[in-house]
Amino acid sequence: MKAEGMFLIISVVIMLITALGLKFLIPILASKKMGQKILEIGPRWHKNKEGTPTMGGISFIFATIIGFALFLIFFSENVEIKQMICALNIIIYAILNGMIGIIDDLAKLRRAKNEGLTPMAKFAFQAIVAILFLISMRFTIGIDTTLYLPFIDKSIELGVFYYALSFLALCGVVNSVNLTDGIDGLASSIALSVGVLFAIVSFLKIDDPTITFFSAVLVGSALGFLIYNFYPARVFMGDTGSLFLGALVVSMSFLIDNVLLVLVYGFVFVGEAFSVIIQVGYFKITKGKRLFKMAPFHHHLEKCGFSEIQIVIMLTLINALFCSVAYFGMGNL
């Protein structure tokens, strides 16, 4: 089957399972009082979101597992062993990040605060999972430590430093997606733009069924979740969903052997994280002054008077533009 056909089937299946799953999951989460807690320092108008069911990311994690089973049963005939092992590594890596998110979300609900695992504990879990992922990729399929430099068509051999760079990318992007998940529909919409990019890559540039599959996962998960998460949200994905999505987003760079390109196709995700780093650094250097009205950057835009829908549309279009740039930066893969 052509990439287009497989993409359509997998994405539609995952979208339907995600949406139907949420239809039944949201009342259960509400009945168990598994509602989002809002930080006191957040925008005051976010207080009306308090109590909205969270951990909705469970729906697209489950849908992805079902989608992967279908992929193995119906679409694996022409998939090379190396590609299949790589896909399995990515699925396990994403699920493990989702499990970290579940632990974090349950801790928040137990404490009735928007504070779950400590930052150090959360990072420690993410670091362990990232290291295990890199070890598995190294010994099961062999990672090419030659780094292709986008746009200038040059390559450099990094050796062991490639793993250090990959580790930073894995942990950094996963947390970037987590930080971006702050207003209704934002993280899902940007993940959708990344999924569309890699779908086009699989149609026109790289004949790799695993790229087709994971692009379908991102598109199907995002569309299915946005039915209930677009403003005004009836459910939040929680860290459960954002860490899982973040793992998928950064893992796409390993499918094209170009870990640096995530900085381009994930521009808004990475930019949101840098806005927090810049804000904290500026605050310390100036002894109390703030560069942004609030960080991450989407909250700054809110305080500047933009609505949540305007921010989602604006940032998604910006990321779509950078996805277009990333497409041409891949060179002749």
C-alpha positions as CSV (number, residue, x, y, z in Angstrom):
1,M,0.0,0.0,0.0
2,K,1.2,3.5,-0.8
3,A,2.2,5.9,2.0
4,E,-0.9,8.1,1.4
5,G,-3.2,5.2,2.0
6,M,-1.5,3.9,5.1
7,F,-1.4,7.4,6.5
8,L,-5.1,8.0,5.9
9,I,-6.2,4.7,7.5
10,I,-3.9,5.0,10.6
11,S,-4.6,8.6,11.2
12,V,-8.4,8.2,11.0
13,V,-8.3,5.1,13.2
14,I,-6.3,7.0,15.9
15,M,-8.4,10.1,15.6
16,L,-11.7,8.1,16.1
17,I,-10.3,6.0,19.0
18,T,-9.0,9.2,20.7
19,A,-12.3,11.1,20.2
20,L,-14.5,8.1,21.3
21,G,-12.2,7.4,24.2
22,L,-12.5,10.9,25.5
23,K,-16.3,10.7,25.1
24,F,-16.3,8.0,27.8
25,L,-13.1,9.1,29.7
26,I,-14.2,12.7,30.4
27,P,-17.2,11.7,32.6
28,I,-15.1,9.2,34.4
29,L,-12.3,11.7,35.1
30,A,-15.0,14.2,36.3
31,S,-16.7,11.7,38.6
32,K,-13.3,10.9,40.2
33,K,-12.7,14.6,40.7
34,M,-9.6,14.4,38.5
35,G,-9.7,18.1,37.6
36,Q,-6.9,20.5,36.8
37,K,-5.5,22.8,39.5
38,I,-4.5,26.3,38.4
39,L,-1.4,28.0,39.7
40,E,-2.1,31.2,41.8
41,I,0.6,33.0,39.8
42,G,-1.1,32.2,36.5
43,P,-3.4,34.5,34.5
44,R,-6.4,35.3,36.8
45,W,-8.9,34.4,34.0
46,H,-7.5,30.8,34.0
47,K,-9.2,30.3,37.3
48,N,-12.5,29.4,35.5
49,K,-10.6,26.4,34.1
50,E,-10.1,24.9,37.6
51,G,-11.7,21.5,37.8
52,T,-11.6,20.7,34.1
53,P,-10.8,17.0,33.8
54,T,-7.1,16.3,33.1
55,M,-5.0,13.3,32.1
56,G,-6.9,13.2,28.8
57,G,-3.7,12.2,27.1
58,I,-4.5,8.6,28.2
59,S,-6.9,8.6,25.2
60,F,-4.3,9.1,22.5
61,I,-1.7,6.9,24.2
62,F,-4.2,4.1,24.1
63,A,-5.1,5.0,20.5
64,T,-1.4,4.9,19.5
65,I,-1.0,1.4,21.0
66,I,-4.0,0.2,19.0
67,G,-2.7,2.0,15.9
68,F,0.7,0.3,16.3
69,A,-0.9,-3.1,16.6
70,L,-2.7,-2.4,13.3
71,F,0.5,-1.3,11.7
72,L,2.2,-4.5,12.7
73,I,-0.7,-6.7,11.5
74,F,-1.6,-5.0,8.2
75,F,1.3,-2.8,7.1
76,S,4.5,-4.5,8.1
77,E,5.1,-6.6,5.0
78,N,7.5,-4.2,3.4
79,V,9.0,-2.8,6.6
80,E,12.6,-3.6,7.1
81,I,13.6,-5.2,10.5
82,K,15.8,-2.2,11.3
83,Q,12.8,0.2,10.7
84,M,10.5,-1.9,12.8
85,I,13.0,-2.1,15.7
86,C,13.4,1.7,15.5
87,A,9.6,2.2,15.6
88,L,9.4,-0.1,18.7
89,N,12.1,1.9,20.5
90,I,10.2,5.1,19.8
91,I,6.8,3.6,21.0
92,I,8.4,2.4,24.2
93,Y,10.2,5.7,24.8
94,A,7.0,7.7,24.3
95,I,4.9,5.4,26.5
96,L,7.5,5.6,29.3
97,N,7.4,9.4,29.1
98,G,3.6,9.2,29.3
99,M,3.9,7.0,32.4
100,I,6.1,9.7,34.0
101,G,3.3,12.1,33.1
102,I,0.8,9.9,34.8
103,I,2.8,9.8,38.0
104,D,3.2,13.6,37.9
105,D,-0.5,14.2,37.3
106,L,-1.6,11.8,40.0
107,A,0.7,13.5,42.4
108,K,-0.8,16.8,41.6
109,L,-4.3,15.4,42.1
110,R,-3.4,13.8,45.4
111,R,-2.0,17.0,46.7
112,A,-4.8,19.1,45.2
113,K,-2.1,21.5,43.8
114,N,-0.6,22.2,40.4
115,E,2.7,20.8,41.7
116,G,3.4,17.1,41.3
117,L,6.9,15.6,41.1
118,T,9.7,17.9,42.1
119,P,11.5,19.3,39.1
120,M,14.6,17.3,40.0
121,A,12.7,14.0,40.3
122,K,10.8,14.6,37.1
123,F,14.0,15.4,35.2
124,A,15.7,12.3,36.7
125,F,13.0,10.0,35.4
126,Q,13.2,11.7,32.0
127,A,17.0,11.5,31.9
128,I,16.9,7.7,32.7
129,V,14.3,7.1,30.0
130,A,16.3,9.1,27.5
131,I,19.5,7.3,28.3
132,L,17.8,3.9,28.0
133,F,16.3,5.0,24.6
134,L,19.8,6.0,23.3
135,I,21.4,2.8,24.6
136,S,18.6,0.7,23.0
137,M,18.9,2.6,19.7
138,R,22.7,2.2,19.7
139,F,22.7,-1.6,20.3
140,T,19.6,-2.5,18.3
141,I,19.9,-0.5,15.1
142,G,23.1,1.5,15.5
143,I,23.0,5.3,15.6
144,D,24.9,7.1,12.9
145,T,26.9,9.7,14.9
146,T,27.5,11.8,11.8
147,L,25.6,15.0,12.2
148,Y,24.1,16.5,9.1
149,L,23.9,20.3,9.2
150,P,20.7,21.5,7.8
151,F,20.7,24.1,5.0
152,I,24.4,24.1,4.4
153,D,24.6,20.5,3.1
154,K,27.6,19.6,5.4
155,S,28.2,16.7,7.8
156,I,30.5,16.4,10.8
157,E,31.4,13.3,12.7
158,L,30.7,13.9,16.4
159,G,31.3,10.4,17.9
160,V,30.4,10.2,21.5
161,F,29.3,13.9,21.5
162,Y,26.4,13.0,19.3
163,Y,24.9,11.1,22.2
164,A,25.3,14.1,24.5
165,L,23.5,16.3,21.9
166,S,20.8,13.7,21.4
167,F,20.3,13.5,25.2
168,L,19.8,17.3,25.4
169,A,17.4,17.2,22.5
170,L,15.3,14.4,24.0
171,C,15.0,16.0,27.4
172,G,14.7,19.5,26.2
173,V,12.0,19.0,23.6
174,V,9.9,16.7,25.8
175,N,9.9,19.5,28.5
176,S,9.3,22.2,25.8
177,V,6.0,20.5,24.7
178,N,5.1,20.2,28.4
179,L,5.6,24.0,28.9
180,T,3.7,24.8,25.7
181,D,0.6,23.0,27.0
182,G,-0.7,26.0,28.8
183,I,-3.8,27.2,26.9
184,D,-6.6,25.3,25.1
185,G,-5.5,23.5,22.0
186,L,-2.0,25.0,21.7
187,A,0.2,21.9,22.1
188,S,-2.1,19.7,20.1
189,S,-2.3,22.2,17.2
190,I,1.5,22.6,17.0
191,A,1.9,18.9,17.2
192,L,-0.5,18.6,14.3
193,S,1.7,20.9,12.1
194,V,4.7,18.6,12.9
195,G,2.6,15.6,11.9
196,V,1.6,17.2,8.6
197,L,5.2,18.0,7.8
198,F,6.3,14.4,8.3
199,A,3.4,13.1,6.3
200,I,4.5,15.2,3.4
201,V,8.1,14.0,3.9
202,S,6.9,10.4,3.7
203,F,4.8,11.1,0.6
204,L,7.4,13.1,-1.4
205,K,10.9,12.6,0.1
206,I,11.5,9.5,2.1
207,D,9.9,6.1,1.5
208,D,9.9,4.9,5.1
209,P,6.7,3.3,6.5
210,T,7.7,4.2,10.1
211,I,7.7,7.9,9.2
212,T,4.3,7.5,7.7
213,F,3.0,5.7,10.8
214,F,4.3,8.3,13.3
215,S,3.1,11.2,11.2
216,A,-0.3,9.6,11.3
217,V,-0.1,9.1,15.0
218,L,0.6,12.9,15.5
219,V,-2.1,14.0,13.1
220,G,-4.7,11.5,14.4
221,S,-4.0,12.1,18.1
222,A,-4.0,15.9,17.6
223,L,-7.3,16.0,15.6
224,G,-9.0,13.6,17.9
225,F,-8.0,15.5,21.0
226,L,-8.7,18.9,19.6
227,I,-12.4,17.9,19.3
228,Y,-12.5,18.2,23.1
229,N,-9.5,20.4,23.8
230,F,-10.0,23.4,21.5
231,Y,-11.3,26.5,23.3
232,P,-13.2,26.2,25.5
233,A,-11.5,22.9,26.5
234,R,-13.6,20.2,28.1
235,V,-10.5,18.2,28.9
236,F,-6.7,18.8,29.3
237,M,-4.1,16.3,28.2
238,G,-2.1,16.8,31.4
239,D,1.6,15.9,31.7
240,T,0.4,12.4,30.7
241,G,-0.3,13.6,27.2
242,S,2.3,16.4,26.8
243,L,5.3,14.2,27.7
244,F,4.0,11.5,25.4
245,L,3.6,14.0,22.5
246,G,6.9,15.6,23.2
247,A,8.6,12.2,23.0
248,L,7.0,11.6,19.6
249,V,7.9,15.0,18.3
250,V,11.6,14.7,19.1
251,S,11.8,11.1,18.0
252,M,10.8,12.1,14.5
253,S,14.3,13.6,14.2
254,F,15.8,10.2,14.8
255,L,13.8,8.7,11.9
256,I,15.5,11.1,9.5
257,D,18.9,10.9,11.2
258,N,18.9,14.7,11.8
259,V,18.6,15.5,15.5
260,L,19.3,19.2,14.9
261,L,16.2,19.7,12.7
262,V,13.9,19.5,15.7
263,L,15.0,23.0,16.5
264,V,13.4,24.1,13.2
265,Y,10.2,22.0,12.9
266,G,9.6,22.3,16.6
267,F,10.4,26.0,16.7
268,V,7.5,27.2,18.8
269,F,7.9,24.3,21.3
270,V,11.6,25.2,21.7
271,G,10.9,28.9,21.7
272,E,8.4,28.5,24.6
273,A,11.1,26.8,26.7
274,F,13.7,29.5,25.8
275,S,11.2,32.2,26.9
276,V,11.1,30.6,30.4
277,I,15.0,30.4,30.5
278,I,15.3,34.0,29.3
279,Q,12.7,35.2,31.8
280,V,14.4,33.5,34.7
281,G,17.9,34.7,33.7
282,Y,16.8,38.3,33.1
283,F,14.9,38.3,36.4
284,K,18.1,37.2,38.3
285,I,20.5,39.5,36.4
286,T,18.2,42.6,36.9
287,K,17.3,41.6,40.4
288,G,13.6,41.4,40.0
289,K,12.7,42.8,36.5
290,R,10.8,40.8,33.9
291,L,11.4,40.8,30.2
292,F,8.1,39.2,29.4
293,K,4.8,40.0,31.2
294,M,4.7,36.3,32.0
295,A,6.4,33.1,30.8
296,P,6.1,30.9,28.8
297,F,5.6,33.2,25.9
298,H,1.9,32.3,25.2
299,H,1.0,33.8,28.6
300,H,2.9,37.0,27.7
301,L,0.6,37.1,24.6
302,E,-2.4,36.6,26.8
303,K,-1.4,39.5,29.0
304,C,-0.9,41.6,25.9
305,G,-4.6,41.1,25.1
306,F,-4.7,38.3,22.6
307,S,-7.4,35.6,23.0
308,E,-6.5,32.0,23.4
309,I,-7.9,31.2,19.9
310,Q,-5.8,34.0,18.4
311,I,-2.7,32.7,20.1
312,V,-3.2,29.2,19.0
313,I,-3.8,30.2,15.4
314,M,-0.8,32.6,15.4
315,L,1.7,30.2,16.9
316,T,0.5,27.2,14.9
317,L,0.9,29.2,11.6
318,I,4.4,30.3,12.7
319,N,5.3,26.7,13.5
320,A,3.8,25.6,10.1
321,L,6.1,28.1,8.4
322,F,9.1,26.7,10.2
323,C,8.0,23.2,9.3
324,S,8.1,24.3,5.6
325,V,11.6,25.6,6.2
326,A,12.6,22.3,7.8
327,Y,11.3,20.4,4.8
328,F,13.8,22.2,2.5
329,G,16.5,21.9,5.2
330,M,16.4,18.1,5.0
331,G,18.4,18.0,1.8
332,N,18.4,14.9,-0.3
333,L,17.6,12.4,2.4
